[in-house]
């Protein structure tokens, strides 16, 4: 009788809780690495610097330089210029434009990085001319002589005084650079009787921001001097 009992015992299915050999109901999702976001490159706001400063003379060539433009990714920048007179130039940060007529011109430069990022700046550039009526004054403001007309043709400046019988002078000279004029006023020997003036007045000067006066120096050719430095001033509303 013991044998059948053992067989029945061995046929029992004894459950074992808490143990499985698989997890058929779950899904494992792989972790994707996060790619860093690269910021879009930018270019800092710059400016245009003109040398010399202030207004320039027709046919003089100032130096215009783009300064302060920097790419956030340190890329090399290229520059595109528009000079306000229909002329353009590309590539360099410094340029030397020239203007044929007086006026105010809006210069624009655009800096561009390798990724296409851009930044721009503008400058109003004043361009003056020696063409017009001028007067020569001493340091006290007394008019010593005046011109009928000065004419600037390219870099050359020519003219003569207003009244031939009153201390006649002829004027010749050149525009030296963007703001510098080199002029010589020469009077006829014997003219300006009784007036203590030199025969030759060599004028070298740089115009101020409005081209209203040029500080000069006096060359005493045949006796007589000017008191202090002479100045060349446009007649304007005061007349000559």
matplotlib code that plots the C-alpha trace (Angstrom):
import matplotlib.pyplot as plt

x = [0.0, 2.9, 3.8, 0.5, 0.7, 4.1, 3.0, 0.0, 2.3, 4.8, 2.0, 1.0, 1.7, 3.0, 2.9, 5.9, 4.9, 7.2, 9.4, 9.1, 11.6, 10.3, 8.6, 6.4, 4.3, 7.1, 8.9, 12.4, 12.8, 16.5, 17.7, 18.6, 21.5, 20.6, 22.4, 23.6, 21.9, 24.5, 23.4, 23.0, 26.1, 25.6, 27.8, 28.1, 27.0, 30.0, 30.6, 32.2, 35.2, 36.3, 39.8, 40.3, 37.2, 34.7, 33.8, 36.1, 36.9, 35.7, 38.3, 40.0, 40.0, 39.2, 39.9, 36.7, 37.1, 34.6, 35.3, 33.8, 32.2, 32.9, 31.3, 30.2, 31.8, 35.0, 34.5, 36.4, 34.2, 33.8, 32.6, 30.3, 30.4, 27.9, 29.2, 26.0, 27.0, 26.2, 29.6, 30.2, 33.1, 33.4, 36.0, 38.1, 37.4, 39.1, 38.4, 39.3, 36.3, 36.3, 33.5, 33.2, 30.6, 29.8, 26.9, 26.1, 26.4, 25.1, 27.8, 26.7, 28.8, 27.5, 29.7, 29.0, 30.2, 30.8, 27.3, 25.5, 25.1, 25.2, 25.4, 25.4, 26.3, 25.9, 27.7, 26.6, 29.7, 29.8, 31.7, 32.6, 34.2, 36.5, 34.4, 32.8, 33.6, 36.1, 37.8, 41.2, 41.1, 43.6, 43.5, 41.3, 38.7, 39.6, 39.1, 42.4, 41.3, 38.5, 37.9, 35.5, 35.4, 37.5, 37.1, 38.0, 38.5, 39.5, 42.5, 43.3, 42.1, 42.3, 40.8, 41.4, 40.2, 36.9, 38.0, 41.0, 41.8, 41.8, 44.8, 44.5, 45.5, 45.6, 45.1, 46.4, 46.7, 45.7, 43.6, 46.3, 44.2, 40.7, 40.6, 43.9, 44.1, 47.5, 46.9, 49.1, 47.6, 49.9, 49.4, 50.8, 53.8, 52.8, 49.2, 47.6, 49.4, 49.7, 48.7, 51.2, 50.7, 53.2, 53.4, 53.0, 50.7, 51.2, 48.2, 48.3, 45.5, 42.8, 39.1, 37.0, 33.9, 31.9, 34.7, 34.2, 37.8, 41.3, 44.1, 46.9, 50.6, 52.1, 55.1, 56.6, 58.0, 58.7, 58.1, 55.1, 53.4, 50.0, 49.1, 48.8, 47.7, 45.5, 42.3, 40.3, 36.6, 33.7, 31.7, 28.4, 25.7, 28.2, 29.3, 32.7]
y = [0.0, 2.3, 2.3, 3.8, 6.6, 7.6, 7.7, 10.0, 12.2, 12.5, 13.5, 16.6, 19.9, 22.2, 25.9, 28.0, 31.7, 34.8, 33.1, 33.3, 32.8, 35.6, 39.0, 38.7, 41.8, 44.5, 46.6, 48.2, 51.6, 52.5, 56.0, 58.3, 60.7, 64.4, 66.3, 69.8, 72.7, 74.9, 78.6, 80.5, 82.6, 86.4, 89.5, 92.3, 95.8, 97.8, 101.3, 103.2, 105.5, 108.2, 109.6, 112.4, 113.3, 115.9, 117.0, 116.2, 118.0, 116.9, 114.7, 114.0, 110.4, 109.7, 106.3, 104.6, 101.7, 99.2, 98.7, 96.6, 93.9, 90.5, 87.1, 85.0, 81.9, 83.9, 83.5, 85.7, 88.6, 90.1, 93.6, 95.1, 98.9, 101.3, 104.9, 106.7, 108.0, 104.8, 103.2, 100.0, 97.9, 94.5, 92.5, 94.8, 96.4, 99.7, 101.5, 104.9, 106.3, 109.5, 111.9, 114.2, 116.6, 118.3, 117.0, 114.6, 110.9, 108.0, 105.4, 101.8, 98.8, 95.2, 92.6, 89.0, 85.8, 82.4, 81.2, 84.1, 86.1, 89.9, 93.2, 96.7, 100.3, 103.7, 107.1, 110.4, 111.7, 115.4, 116.4, 120.1, 122.0, 125.0, 126.3, 129.6, 133.0, 133.3, 136.0, 136.2, 137.5, 138.2, 137.0, 140.0, 139.0, 141.9, 141.2, 141.6, 140.4, 138.5, 136.4, 136.8, 133.0, 130.0, 127.0, 123.5, 121.2, 117.8, 118.4, 121.8, 125.1, 128.5, 132.0, 135.7, 138.5, 140.3, 143.8, 144.1, 147.6, 146.9, 144.8, 142.2, 138.7, 135.5, 132.1, 128.7, 125.5, 121.9, 119.7, 117.7, 115.0, 114.5, 117.8, 119.6, 122.6, 124.0, 127.5, 130.5, 134.0, 136.2, 140.0, 142.1, 144.2, 147.7, 146.8, 147.3, 150.7, 151.7, 148.3, 146.2, 142.9, 140.4, 139.8, 136.1, 134.4, 130.6, 129.1, 125.6, 124.4, 121.9, 122.7, 122.3, 120.1, 122.5, 123.6, 127.2, 128.2, 127.1, 128.1, 129.4, 130.5, 133.6, 133.7, 137.2, 137.5, 141.3, 143.0, 143.2, 140.6, 139.5, 139.8, 136.2, 133.4, 134.3, 132.4, 131.6, 131.9, 131.4, 134.6, 133.1, 135.5, 138.1, 138.7, 139.6]
z = [0.0, 0.4, -3.3, -4.7, -2.0, -3.1, -6.8, -5.9, -4.0, -6.8, -9.2, -7.3, -9.0, -6.3, -7.4, -6.6, -6.3, -7.1, -9.7, -13.5, -16.2, -18.5, -18.4, -21.4, -20.7, -20.6, -23.3, -22.9, -24.6, -25.4, -24.2, -27.1, -26.4, -26.4, -29.2, -28.0, -29.8, -31.5, -31.4, -34.6, -35.1, -34.8, -35.6, -33.1, -34.2, -35.5, -36.8, -39.7, -38.8, -41.3, -41.4, -41.4, -39.3, -40.3, -43.8, -46.7, -50.0, -53.4, -55.1, -51.8, -50.7, -47.1, -45.4, -44.2, -41.9, -40.5, -36.8, -34.0, -36.1, -34.5, -35.3, -32.3, -33.9, -34.6, -38.3, -40.7, -42.0, -45.4, -46.0, -48.6, -49.0, -50.6, -50.8, -51.4, -54.8, -56.8, -56.2, -54.3, -53.1, -51.5, -49.5, -47.2, -43.9, -45.1, -48.3, -50.0, -51.9, -53.9, -54.6, -57.7, -56.3, -53.0, -50.9, -48.0, -48.7, -46.6, -46.5, -45.6, -44.8, -44.2, -42.5, -43.4, -41.7, -43.2, -42.1, -43.7, -40.5, -41.2, -39.4, -40.9, -40.0, -41.7, -41.7, -43.2, -45.0, -45.8, -48.9, -49.6, -52.4, -52.7, -55.6, -54.5, -53.2, -50.3, -48.4, -46.7, -43.1, -40.4, -36.8, -35.9, -38.5, -40.8, -44.5, -46.3, -49.7, -51.3, -54.4, -57.3, -57.5, -56.6, -58.8, -57.9, -60.9, -59.7, -57.4, -58.9, -57.4, -59.2, -58.9, -58.5, -56.3, -56.6, -57.6, -59.9, -58.9, -55.2, -54.3, -57.0, -56.1, -58.1, -56.4, -57.4, -55.5, -55.0, -52.8, -51.0, -49.5, -48.1, -46.2, -46.9, -49.3, -50.4, -51.9, -52.8, -53.0, -55.1, -55.7, -58.5, -57.4, -56.6, -55.9, -52.5, -52.1, -48.5, -47.2, -45.2, -47.0, -48.4, -52.2, -51.7, -49.2, -49.0, -47.4, -46.0, -43.9, -42.9, -43.0, -39.9, -39.7, -41.9, -44.2, -43.1, -42.4, -43.1, -40.7, -42.8, -42.6, -44.2, -46.6, -46.6, -50.1, -50.2, -46.9, -44.8, -42.6, -41.5, -37.9, -36.7, -39.0, -41.9, -42.6, -45.7, -45.1, -47.4, -48.0, -47.1, -46.0, -44.9, -48.5, -49.9]

ax = plt.figure().add_subplot(projection="3d")
ax.plot(x, y, z, "-o")
ax.set_aspect("equal")
plt.show()
